[in-house]
Amino acid sequence: MFCRTCGTDRILVDDYRDGSADVMQLCQGIDTPPAFDLAGSDLVLSFGASLAESWWSLPLAAGARGSEAGSDARWIQADVRMSRSAAGADQWIPVHPGTYGTLALGIAYLILKEGLYDADTVSRHVLGWEDWTGDDGIMHAGFRTLALRHGPPDMVAARTGVPPRTLAGLAKSFGTARRPVAVWDHAVSWRAGGLSDALAIHALNILVGGLNRPGGVLIQPTLPLSGEHMPGTLSAGGPELSNAALTSTTWPSEEGADASPSPQVLFLYQSNPVASNPNADEVRRALSKIPLVVSFSPFLDQTARHADLILPDHVYLERWQDAPSPSTVPFPVWGIVQPVTPPIHDTRATGDVMLDLIARLDGSNSAAGRFSSVERMVRARGQALAGAHRGSAFVEPIRREELRQLEERGWWLPHGEEENSYWDSMLAAGGWFDPFYDYHDRSGASRHPDGKVWIFPAEARRRLGDSGESLAEGFLPIRTGPVQDDHAKNPYPLQMVPFRVQTLASGGTPLMPWLLENLGVLTGNRWETWIEVNPETATEHEILQGQRVRVESRVGAFEAAVKVFPGAQPGVINVPYGLHTSVSGWGNPRGSNPLRAVGKSVDPVTGLPDWYSTRVRLVPV
């Protein structure tokens, strides 16, 4: 609303996409990330997804694994490191970095050989399964041919480090489960060629008929709101807003003839680019060129120190806001966040500041004129849900199942309350949700014009083939180079794997020093950035527990303490991301930014950051 009033479309946001929406668009014609029905699945196979650390919906994953789920579902974690997700799974399968897609292709091979796939669904609804002829008249190998050609267990085992026997057991478990689902996140897609890996993983869901069915891959229905009531949108008639990313790889923009004009005013809300960018000096120079920098940070973080004006926001315990569920949740949820304590300091909600500015700039003509505060805006959305004729305020599990079954049969019991009373009910419960999902709606499986699902579609093959990556046949997730590097000749012999732990996932850990005492749950680390090194690697490189080292790549370096950890794989160093942020007057962690070693690398196919292709060496400090 503010941008429309000012006539600008320059909104930069932190980009946390994991590329799954691209996979859904290519395969199913659906431009939204998948929603994984973890609670309905009897086998969850996670390819590096941080389901217990920094996933999109930690409560959903925790609830699906808890006693409330009431099932005997198995959780298998294929992961580069012994993460918290791996430690809590029924089985951890260590896998070499960058080989998640190869592992998926090996599983597909065995599922095909054993006939464990859903042949009826694949034959009727899937394209690209058999060999096919393109519009150019050229014959293309179908997925069946490709998987049998490139997925033999011995070859896959050599590249992934997963023994053939383990691979066979994994394929049998996935192929014989009643409702299996394969899950992935940034660990797969934030690397060069990551789209290929993600497509191979999603192919497993397609093979077992896991689209738009209980325990599988669903599409979250939209909230029954419209216009200015829809969270995160403008009412009709507004300008198209840019979704440029305020991330380490895209901001500040490069100078040159094609560069966008420098901004004259920059508002910073819940963003700290001086800390998140691998080149803090570059960000500081960019900020110094902007005539007016306004920070809404309630704390004096690294970027706020370079602002011309600080208008501190309330902290989360002091403000109103709504909390729509992330798209990975298989049904719409709208949560209400309300103050539990009055503001301690002279602060003001950023939303209230923006609404006030809109009123001053546009007066009564403003579309936001009806809302004098964020509280009123949230309340209006809640009241709008009262007339949705679906869903309910949050209820206990037994009532939730009752509501789902009623809506499944075409019934919905009116709540019998006026808008104000219904708002009070939602406020007391904490929000609104609708647990019903229409599994009979084919648009939940495909929105391509022909209603079919593509497995490794032609457009994906073209994009990956043009990327320059050394993938098998130009697009399959198997590197055609050597399986192992010659460490003796490689000046950067180690693979670096950044990761997020639960207490760092929000980016605000240094604001609460007590959290710094509980960082590495499995390793016991705290207060400073560390690297996890396998005992074999520590011996080979002559480094010791607790020693400080400099981690160097071709583009940058950072310092960290060594943690010798059997949960790390030989030849790999794992490093937590996020500890390098700091706030004056609070915790002073001895943190470093591992992205200094990553630099501005991006996957040319998806434009996503490339965090997981960085080779490094260790130099004692």
C-alpha positions as CSV (number, residue, x, y, z in Angstrom):
1,M,0.0,0.0,0.0
2,F,2.8,2.4,0.9
3,C,4.6,1.6,-2.4
4,R,1.5,2.2,-4.4
5,T,0.9,5.5,-2.7
6,C,4.5,6.6,-3.4
7,G,4.5,5.3,-6.9
8,T,7.4,2.9,-6.5
9,D,7.7,-0.8,-7.1
10,R,11.1,-1.2,-5.6
11,I,10.6,-3.8,-2.9
12,L,13.6,-6.0,-2.0
13,V,12.9,-9.0,0.2
14,D,15.1,-11.7,1.8
15,D,14.9,-14.6,-0.6
16,Y,14.3,-17.9,1.1
17,R,13.0,-19.8,-1.9
18,D,14.2,-23.4,-2.1
19,G,13.3,-23.9,-5.7
20,S,10.5,-26.3,-5.1
21,A,8.0,-24.0,-6.8
22,D,10.1,-24.4,-10.0
23,V,9.8,-28.1,-9.7
24,M,6.1,-28.0,-9.3
25,Q,5.7,-25.6,-12.2
26,L,7.7,-27.8,-14.5
27,C,6.2,-31.1,-13.5
28,Q,2.7,-30.2,-12.6
29,G,2.0,-26.7,-14.0
30,I,1.5,-25.4,-10.4
31,D,3.4,-22.3,-9.5
32,T,3.6,-22.8,-5.8
33,P,5.8,-24.8,-3.4
34,P,4.5,-28.3,-2.4
35,A,2.7,-29.0,0.8
36,F,4.0,-32.2,2.3
37,D,1.4,-34.2,4.3
38,L,3.8,-35.5,6.9
39,A,1.1,-36.4,9.4
40,G,-0.7,-38.6,6.9
41,S,2.4,-40.4,5.6
42,D,3.6,-43.8,6.8
43,L,7.2,-43.2,5.5
44,V,8.9,-39.8,5.3
45,L,12.1,-39.9,3.3
46,S,13.9,-36.6,3.8
47,F,16.8,-35.6,1.5
48,G,18.7,-33.3,3.8
49,A,15.6,-31.3,4.8
50,S,16.1,-29.7,8.2
51,L,12.8,-30.9,9.6
52,A,13.9,-30.5,13.2
53,E,16.0,-27.3,12.8
54,S,15.0,-24.7,10.3
55,W,12.3,-26.1,8.1
56,W,9.3,-24.0,6.9
57,S,7.0,-25.4,9.6
58,L,8.7,-26.9,12.6
59,P,5.5,-27.4,14.6
60,L,4.0,-29.3,11.7
61,A,6.9,-31.7,11.5
62,A,7.1,-32.1,15.2
63,G,3.4,-32.8,15.5
64,A,3.5,-35.4,12.7
65,R,6.2,-37.2,14.6
66,G,4.7,-36.8,18.0
67,S,2.2,-38.9,19.9
68,E,-0.7,-36.8,18.5
69,A,-0.1,-38.3,15.1
70,G,-1.0,-41.7,16.5
71,S,0.8,-43.7,13.7
72,D,3.8,-45.9,13.4
73,A,5.3,-44.0,10.5
74,R,9.0,-44.3,9.8
75,W,11.2,-41.3,9.3
76,I,14.4,-41.7,7.3
77,Q,17.0,-38.9,7.0
78,A,19.5,-39.0,4.1
79,D,21.9,-36.3,5.2
80,V,25.4,-35.1,4.8
81,R,25.9,-34.7,8.6
82,M,24.5,-36.1,11.8
83,S,22.0,-33.2,12.2
84,R,19.3,-32.9,14.8
85,S,16.9,-34.2,12.1
86,A,19.1,-37.2,11.5
87,A,19.5,-37.9,15.2
88,G,15.7,-37.9,15.7
89,A,15.0,-40.1,12.7
90,D,14.4,-43.8,12.7
91,Q,17.3,-44.2,10.3
92,W,20.1,-41.9,9.3
93,I,21.7,-42.5,5.9
94,P,25.0,-40.6,5.5
95,V,25.4,-39.4,1.9
96,H,28.2,-37.5,0.1
97,P,27.6,-33.8,-0.5
98,G,25.9,-33.0,-3.7
99,T,24.6,-36.5,-4.4
100,Y,21.0,-36.3,-3.1
101,G,19.7,-36.5,-6.7
102,T,22.0,-39.4,-7.5
103,L,20.6,-41.3,-4.5
104,A,17.1,-40.6,-5.7
105,L,17.9,-41.9,-9.1
106,G,19.3,-45.1,-7.6
107,I,16.2,-45.6,-5.5
108,A,14.1,-45.1,-8.7
109,Y,16.2,-47.8,-10.5
110,L,15.4,-50.4,-7.8
111,I,11.8,-49.4,-7.6
112,L,11.5,-50.0,-11.4
113,K,13.4,-53.2,-11.4
114,E,11.2,-54.6,-8.6
115,G,8.0,-53.3,-10.1
116,L,7.1,-51.3,-6.9
117,Y,5.8,-48.2,-8.7
118,D,2.2,-47.3,-9.3
119,A,2.0,-48.5,-12.9
120,D,-1.7,-47.6,-13.4
121,T,-1.2,-43.9,-12.3
122,V,2.0,-43.6,-14.2
123,S,0.6,-45.0,-17.4
124,R,-2.6,-42.9,-17.3
125,H,-1.4,-39.6,-15.9
126,V,2.4,-39.2,-16.4
127,L,4.3,-38.0,-19.5
128,G,8.0,-38.5,-20.1
129,W,7.9,-42.0,-18.6
130,E,8.4,-43.8,-21.9
131,D,10.7,-42.6,-24.7
132,W,9.0,-39.8,-26.6
133,T,9.5,-37.7,-29.8
134,G,9.7,-34.0,-29.4
135,D,8.3,-31.2,-31.6
136,D,11.7,-31.2,-33.3
137,G,11.2,-34.8,-34.4
138,I,14.0,-36.0,-32.1
139,M,13.6,-39.1,-30.0
140,H,14.2,-38.5,-26.3
141,A,14.8,-41.1,-23.7
142,G,12.0,-41.4,-21.1
143,F,12.6,-41.6,-17.4
144,R,12.3,-45.3,-17.3
145,T,15.1,-45.7,-19.8
146,L,17.2,-43.0,-18.1
147,A,16.8,-44.5,-14.6
148,L,17.7,-48.0,-15.8
149,R,20.7,-46.6,-17.6
150,H,22.2,-44.4,-14.9
151,G,20.9,-45.8,-11.6
152,P,22.6,-49.2,-11.1
153,P,23.3,-49.7,-7.4
154,D,27.1,-50.1,-7.8
155,M,27.5,-46.8,-9.7
156,V,25.2,-44.9,-7.3
157,A,26.9,-46.4,-4.2
158,A,30.3,-45.3,-5.5
159,R,29.1,-41.7,-5.9
160,T,26.9,-41.3,-2.9
161,G,28.7,-43.5,-0.3
162,V,25.5,-45.4,0.4
163,P,26.2,-49.2,0.3
164,P,24.2,-51.2,-2.3
165,R,22.5,-53.2,0.5
166,T,21.4,-50.0,2.3
167,L,20.2,-48.6,-1.0
168,A,18.1,-51.7,-1.7
169,G,16.5,-51.6,1.7
170,L,15.7,-47.9,1.3
171,A,14.1,-48.5,-2.2
172,K,12.0,-51.5,-0.8
173,S,10.8,-49.4,2.2
174,F,9.8,-46.5,0.0
175,G,8.2,-48.7,-2.7
176,T,6.2,-50.9,-0.4
177,A,4.9,-48.2,2.0
178,R,1.2,-47.3,1.6
179,R,1.7,-43.5,1.8
180,P,5.4,-42.6,1.3
181,V,6.6,-39.1,0.6
182,A,10.0,-37.7,-0.4
183,V,10.9,-34.3,1.0
184,W,13.7,-31.8,0.2
185,D,14.6,-28.2,0.9
186,H,17.5,-25.7,0.5
187,A,20.1,-28.4,1.1
188,V,19.3,-29.9,-2.3
189,S,18.6,-26.9,-4.4
190,W,21.0,-24.2,-3.2
191,R,23.8,-25.5,-5.4
192,A,24.8,-25.6,-9.1
193,G,22.6,-28.2,-10.7
194,G,20.3,-28.4,-7.7
195,L,17.2,-28.3,-10.0
196,S,18.3,-31.7,-11.4
197,D,18.6,-33.2,-7.9
198,A,15.2,-31.8,-6.9
199,L,13.5,-33.2,-10.0
200,A,14.9,-36.6,-9.3
201,I,13.6,-36.6,-5.8
202,H,10.2,-35.4,-6.8
203,A,10.2,-38.2,-9.5
204,L,9.9,-40.6,-6.5
205,N,6.7,-39.0,-5.4
206,I,5.4,-39.3,-9.0
207,L,6.4,-42.9,-9.3
208,V,4.5,-44.0,-6.2
209,G,1.3,-42.0,-7.1
210,G,2.0,-39.6,-4.2
211,L,0.5,-36.5,-5.8
212,N,-2.8,-35.1,-4.3
213,R,-3.4,-38.0,-2.0
214,P,-3.2,-38.5,1.8
215,G,0.3,-38.6,3.0
216,G,1.7,-37.3,-0.2
217,V,2.4,-34.0,-2.0
218,L,-0.5,-31.6,-1.7
219,I,-1.2,-27.9,-2.7
220,Q,-2.3,-25.6,0.1
221,P,-5.7,-23.9,-0.7
222,T,-5.7,-20.2,-0.5
223,L,-7.2,-18.3,2.4
224,P,-10.9,-17.3,1.7
225,L,-10.0,-13.6,1.6
226,S,-9.8,-11.1,-1.2
227,G,-8.7,-7.5,-1.8
228,E,-7.0,-5.6,1.0
229,H,-7.9,-8.4,3.4
230,M,-5.5,-10.9,1.7
231,P,-2.2,-11.0,3.7
232,G,0.7,-9.8,1.7
233,T,-1.2,-8.5,-1.3
234,L,-2.5,-5.2,-2.6
235,S,-6.1,-4.7,-3.6
236,A,-6.9,-4.7,-7.3
237,G,-5.6,-1.8,-9.4
238,G,-2.2,-1.5,-7.7
239,P,1.1,-1.6,-9.4
240,E,3.0,-4.8,-10.0
241,L,5.6,-5.0,-7.3
242,S,9.1,-6.3,-7.8
243,N,10.3,-9.3,-5.8
244,A,13.9,-8.5,-6.1
245,A,15.9,-10.2,-3.3
246,L,17.8,-8.5,-0.6
247,T,20.3,-11.4,-0.3
248,S,24.0,-11.8,-0.3
249,T,24.1,-12.6,-4.0
250,T,21.8,-9.9,-5.4
251,W,22.1,-6.8,-3.3
252,P,23.6,-4.3,-3.6
253,S,23.3,-4.5,-7.4
254,E,26.3,-4.3,-9.6
255,E,27.2,-0.9,-11.1
256,G,27.0,-0.4,-14.8
257,A,24.8,0.7,-17.7
258,D,22.1,-1.9,-16.9
259,A,22.0,-1.2,-13.2
260,S,18.9,0.2,-11.6
261,P,19.0,3.8,-10.4
262,S,20.3,4.2,-6.9
263,P,17.5,4.6,-4.3
264,Q,17.1,7.9,-2.7
265,V,15.4,6.5,0.4
266,L,15.8,3.0,1.9
267,F,13.6,1.5,4.5
268,L,15.0,-1.6,6.3
269,Y,12.5,-3.9,8.1
270,Q,13.7,-7.1,9.8
271,S,16.8,-7.1,7.6
272,N,20.4,-6.8,8.4
273,P,22.4,-6.9,5.0
274,V,25.7,-5.8,6.6
275,A,25.6,-9.1,8.5
276,S,24.1,-11.4,5.8
277,N,26.2,-10.2,2.9
278,P,29.5,-12.0,2.3
279,N,31.0,-8.6,1.6
280,A,30.0,-6.2,4.4
281,D,32.3,-3.4,3.1
282,E,30.3,-3.4,-0.2
283,V,27.0,-3.0,1.7
284,R,28.4,-0.2,3.8
285,R,29.5,1.7,0.7
286,A,26.1,1.2,-0.9
287,L,24.3,2.5,2.3
288,S,26.6,5.5,2.4
289,K,25.4,6.6,-1.1
290,I,21.7,6.6,-0.2
291,P,20.6,10.0,1.1
292,L,18.2,8.6,3.7
293,V,18.4,5.2,5.3
294,V,15.7,4.4,7.8
295,S,15.9,1.3,10.0
296,F,13.0,-0.1,12.0
297,S,15.2,-2.5,14.0
298,P,14.4,-2.6,17.7
299,F,18.0,-3.4,18.3
300,L,21.2,-1.6,17.3
301,D,22.4,-4.3,14.8
302,Q,25.2,-4.0,12.3
303,T,23.0,-2.3,9.6
304,A,21.1,0.0,12.0
305,R,24.4,1.6,12.9
306,H,24.6,2.9,9.4
307,A,21.1,4.3,9.3
308,D,20.3,8.0,9.2
309,L,17.1,7.5,11.2
310,I,16.1,4.6,13.5
311,L,12.4,4.1,14.3
312,P,12.5,1.1,16.5
313,D,9.7,-1.5,16.1
314,H,8.1,-3.3,19.0
315,V,9.6,-6.7,19.7
316,Y,7.4,-9.7,18.9
317,L,5.9,-9.9,22.4
318,E,4.6,-6.3,22.1
319,R,3.0,-6.1,18.7
320,W,0.0,-7.2,16.7
321,Q,0.5,-9.2,13.5
322,D,-1.0,-12.1,11.6
323,A,0.8,-15.3,10.7
324,P,-0.4,-17.1,7.6
325,S,1.0,-20.6,7.4
326,P,3.9,-21.3,5.0
327,S,2.9,-23.0,1.8
328,T,4.4,-26.3,3.0
329,V,1.4,-26.8,5.3
330,P,-1.3,-28.8,3.5
331,F,-4.3,-26.7,4.7
332,P,-4.7,-23.0,5.2
333,V,-3.9,-21.6,8.6
334,W,-4.2,-18.0,9.7
335,G,-2.6,-17.3,13.1
336,I,-3.0,-14.2,15.3
337,V,-0.1,-12.7,17.1
338,Q,-1.1,-10.3,19.9
339,P,0.8,-8.4,22.5
340,V,1.4,-10.1,25.8
341,T,3.1,-7.1,27.4
342,P,3.0,-3.3,26.9
343,P,6.0,-1.8,25.1
344,I,8.9,-1.4,27.5
345,H,10.5,1.4,25.6
346,D,9.4,4.3,23.3
347,T,8.7,2.1,20.3
348,R,6.0,1.9,17.6
349,A,4.9,-0.9,15.3
350,T,6.4,-0.5,11.8
351,G,3.0,-1.2,10.3
352,D,1.4,1.6,12.2
353,V,4.2,4.0,11.0
354,M,3.6,3.0,7.4
355,L,-0.2,3.4,7.7
356,D,0.3,6.8,9.3
357,L,2.6,7.8,6.4
358,I,0.0,6.6,3.8
359,A,-2.6,8.7,5.5
360,R,-0.4,11.8,5.5
361,L,0.6,11.3,1.8
362,D,-2.7,10.2,0.4
363,G,-5.3,11.3,2.9
364,S,-8.8,10.0,2.6
365,N,-8.1,8.7,-0.9
366,S,-5.9,6.0,0.5
367,A,-7.0,2.4,0.3
368,A,-5.5,2.1,3.7
369,G,-7.6,4.9,5.1
370,R,-10.0,2.3,6.7
371,F,-7.1,1.0,8.8
372,S,-5.7,3.3,11.4
373,S,-3.5,0.5,12.9
374,V,-2.2,-2.9,12.3
375,E,-4.5,-4.2,15.0
376,R,-7.5,-2.9,13.1
377,M,-6.2,-4.5,9.9
378,V,-5.7,-7.9,11.5
379,R,-9.1,-7.6,13.1
380,A,-10.7,-6.8,9.7
381,R,-9.1,-9.9,8.2
382,G,-10.4,-12.0,11.1
383,Q,-13.9,-10.7,10.7
384,A,-13.8,-11.4,7.0
385,L,-13.1,-15.0,7.7
386,A,-16.3,-15.1,9.7
387,G,-18.2,-15.0,6.5
388,A,-16.1,-17.6,4.7
389,H,-18.6,-20.4,5.3
390,R,-15.7,-22.8,5.9
391,G,-13.1,-23.6,8.5
392,S,-13.1,-22.7,12.2
393,A,-11.3,-21.1,15.0
394,F,-8.6,-23.4,16.3
395,V,-10.0,-26.4,18.1
396,E,-8.7,-29.5,19.9
397,P,-7.7,-32.5,17.7
398,I,-11.0,-34.5,18.1
399,R,-13.0,-31.4,17.0
400,R,-10.6,-30.8,14.2
401,E,-11.2,-34.3,12.8
402,E,-14.9,-33.8,13.2
403,L,-14.8,-30.6,11.2
404,R,-12.7,-32.2,8.5
405,Q,-15.2,-35.1,8.1
406,L,-18.2,-32.8,8.0
407,E,-16.6,-30.6,5.2
408,E,-15.6,-33.8,3.4
409,R,-19.3,-34.7,3.2
410,G,-20.3,-31.3,2.0
411,W,-21.4,-29.9,5.4
412,W,-20.3,-26.9,7.3
413,L,-21.9,-26.0,10.6
414,P,-22.4,-22.2,11.0
415,H,-20.6,-20.9,14.0
416,G,-23.7,-18.9,14.9
417,E,-21.7,-15.8,16.0
418,E,-21.7,-12.3,14.7
419,E,-18.4,-11.0,13.3
420,N,-17.3,-9.4,16.5
421,S,-18.1,-12.5,18.6
422,Y,-16.4,-14.7,16.0
423,W,-13.3,-12.5,16.1
424,D,-13.3,-12.9,19.9
425,S,-13.4,-16.7,19.5
426,M,-10.5,-16.7,17.0
427,L,-8.6,-14.3,19.3
428,A,-9.0,-16.6,22.3
429,A,-8.1,-19.7,20.2
430,G,-5.1,-18.0,18.5
431,G,-6.3,-18.1,14.9
432,W,-8.4,-19.8,12.1
433,F,-7.8,-22.9,10.0
434,D,-9.6,-25.2,7.6
435,P,-8.4,-28.9,7.8
436,F,-10.4,-30.1,4.8
437,Y,-8.6,-31.0,1.6
438,D,-10.3,-32.1,-1.7
439,Y,-8.3,-35.1,-2.9
440,H,-10.7,-35.5,-5.8
441,D,-9.7,-32.2,-7.4
442,R,-7.3,-33.1,-10.2
443,S,-6.0,-29.6,-10.3
444,G,-4.1,-30.5,-7.1
445,A,-2.1,-32.9,-9.2
446,S,-1.7,-31.1,-12.5
447,R,-2.7,-27.7,-14.0
448,H,-1.1,-28.4,-17.3
449,P,-3.7,-28.0,-20.1
450,D,-3.8,-31.7,-20.8
451,G,-4.0,-32.6,-17.0
452,K,-0.9,-34.7,-17.2
453,V,2.2,-34.7,-14.9
454,W,5.6,-34.5,-16.5
455,I,8.5,-36.4,-15.1
456,F,11.8,-34.7,-16.0
457,P,10.0,-32.4,-18.5
458,A,11.6,-31.2,-21.7
459,E,11.8,-27.6,-20.5
460,A,13.8,-28.7,-17.4
461,R,16.1,-30.7,-19.7
462,R,16.7,-27.7,-21.8
463,R,17.4,-25.4,-18.9
464,L,19.8,-27.9,-17.3
465,G,21.4,-28.7,-20.6
466,D,22.2,-25.0,-21.1
467,S,23.7,-24.6,-17.6
468,G,27.1,-25.9,-18.5
469,E,27.1,-28.4,-15.6
470,S,28.7,-31.8,-16.1
471,L,25.5,-33.7,-15.6
472,A,24.8,-37.1,-17.2
473,E,23.1,-36.6,-20.6
474,G,23.2,-32.9,-19.9
475,F,20.5,-32.9,-17.2
476,L,20.5,-36.0,-15.0
477,P,21.8,-35.5,-11.4
478,I,25.0,-37.5,-11.9
479,R,28.2,-35.7,-12.4
480,T,30.3,-37.1,-15.3
481,G,33.6,-36.0,-13.7
482,P,35.7,-38.2,-11.3
483,V,34.0,-39.6,-8.3
484,Q,36.7,-38.4,-5.9
485,D,39.1,-35.4,-6.2
486,D,42.8,-36.1,-5.9
487,H,43.3,-34.3,-2.6
488,A,47.1,-34.2,-3.0
489,K,46.8,-32.0,-6.0
490,N,43.7,-30.0,-5.0
491,P,44.6,-26.8,-3.2
492,Y,41.1,-26.7,-1.8
493,P,40.6,-30.4,-0.8
494,L,37.6,-30.1,1.5
495,Q,33.9,-29.6,0.8
496,M,32.2,-26.9,2.9
497,V,28.5,-27.5,4.0
498,P,26.8,-24.5,5.8
499,F,23.8,-25.4,7.9
500,R,21.3,-23.8,10.2
501,V,20.6,-25.0,13.7
502,Q,17.3,-24.4,15.4
503,T,18.5,-21.6,17.7
504,L,20.1,-19.8,14.7
505,A,17.2,-20.3,12.2
506,S,15.4,-17.0,13.0
507,G,18.5,-14.9,12.7
508,G,17.9,-13.3,16.1
509,T,20.0,-15.5,18.4
510,P,22.4,-12.7,19.5
511,L,19.4,-10.7,20.8
512,M,18.9,-13.4,23.4
513,P,22.3,-14.4,25.0
514,W,20.8,-17.4,26.8
515,L,20.3,-19.0,23.4
516,L,24.0,-18.7,22.7
517,E,24.5,-21.2,25.5
518,N,22.4,-23.8,23.6
519,L,23.7,-23.7,20.0
520,G,25.3,-27.0,19.1
521,V,22.9,-29.5,20.8
522,L,24.8,-32.5,19.4
523,T,28.3,-31.0,19.6
524,G,28.1,-28.9,22.8
525,N,29.3,-25.8,21.1
526,R,28.3,-22.3,22.1
527,W,29.1,-18.6,21.7
528,E,31.4,-18.9,18.7
529,T,31.4,-20.1,15.1
530,W,32.8,-23.7,14.8
531,I,33.5,-26.1,12.1
532,E,32.6,-29.8,12.4
533,V,35.5,-32.1,11.2
534,N,35.6,-35.9,11.1
535,P,38.3,-37.4,13.3
536,E,39.9,-38.9,10.1
537,T,40.0,-35.5,8.4
538,A,41.4,-33.8,11.6
539,T,44.3,-36.3,11.7
540,E,45.0,-35.9,8.0
541,H,45.1,-32.1,8.2
542,E,46.9,-32.1,11.6
543,I,44.3,-30.0,13.5
544,L,43.1,-30.4,17.0
545,Q,39.9,-30.1,19.0
546,G,39.3,-26.4,19.9
547,Q,42.0,-25.1,17.6
548,R,41.2,-21.9,15.7
549,V,41.7,-22.2,12.0
550,R,41.1,-20.0,8.9
551,V,38.8,-21.5,6.4
552,E,39.8,-20.3,2.9
553,S,38.2,-20.7,-0.5
554,R,39.1,-19.1,-3.8
555,V,36.9,-16.1,-3.0
556,G,37.1,-15.4,0.7
557,A,37.8,-16.7,4.2
558,F,36.6,-16.8,7.8
559,E,37.9,-18.0,11.1
560,A,36.3,-20.7,13.4
561,A,37.1,-23.1,16.1
562,V,37.5,-26.8,15.4
563,K,35.1,-29.4,16.7
564,V,36.1,-33.0,16.0
565,F,32.8,-34.7,15.4
566,P,32.1,-38.3,14.2
567,G,28.8,-37.0,12.8
568,A,30.8,-35.2,10.1
569,Q,31.9,-37.1,7.0
570,P,35.6,-37.4,5.9
571,G,36.6,-34.7,3.5
572,V,33.7,-32.4,4.6
573,I,33.6,-29.5,7.0
574,N,30.2,-28.4,8.4
575,V,29.7,-24.8,9.6
576,P,26.7,-23.1,11.2
577,Y,25.3,-20.0,9.5
578,G,23.9,-17.1,11.4
579,L,26.2,-16.7,14.5
580,H,28.0,-13.7,13.0
581,T,25.2,-11.2,13.7
582,S,25.7,-9.0,16.7
583,V,23.9,-6.3,18.7
584,S,25.4,-3.6,20.9
585,G,24.8,-4.2,24.6
586,W,23.8,-7.8,24.3
587,G,25.6,-11.0,23.5
588,N,29.0,-10.7,21.9
589,P,29.5,-14.0,20.1
590,R,32.8,-14.7,18.5
591,G,31.1,-15.4,15.2
592,S,32.2,-15.4,11.6
593,N,30.2,-15.3,8.4
594,P,30.8,-18.5,6.4
595,L,29.3,-16.9,3.3
596,R,32.6,-15.0,3.0
597,A,34.0,-18.2,1.6
598,V,30.9,-18.9,-0.6
599,G,30.9,-15.4,-2.2
600,K,28.2,-14.5,-4.7
601,S,27.9,-17.8,-6.4
602,V,24.5,-18.6,-7.8
603,D,23.0,-21.5,-9.8
604,P,22.6,-20.1,-13.3
605,V,19.5,-22.2,-13.9
606,T,17.4,-21.1,-10.9
607,G,19.2,-18.0,-9.8
608,L,19.3,-19.4,-6.2
609,P,22.3,-19.1,-4.0
610,D,25.0,-21.7,-4.4
611,W,26.0,-22.5,-0.8
612,Y,27.0,-26.2,-1.3
613,S,29.6,-26.2,-4.1
614,T,32.4,-24.4,-2.2
615,R,35.8,-26.1,-1.8
616,V,38.0,-24.9,1.0
617,R,41.2,-25.5,2.9
618,L,42.1,-25.1,6.6
619,V,45.0,-22.9,7.7
620,P,45.9,-22.8,11.4
621,V,45.6,-19.3,12.9
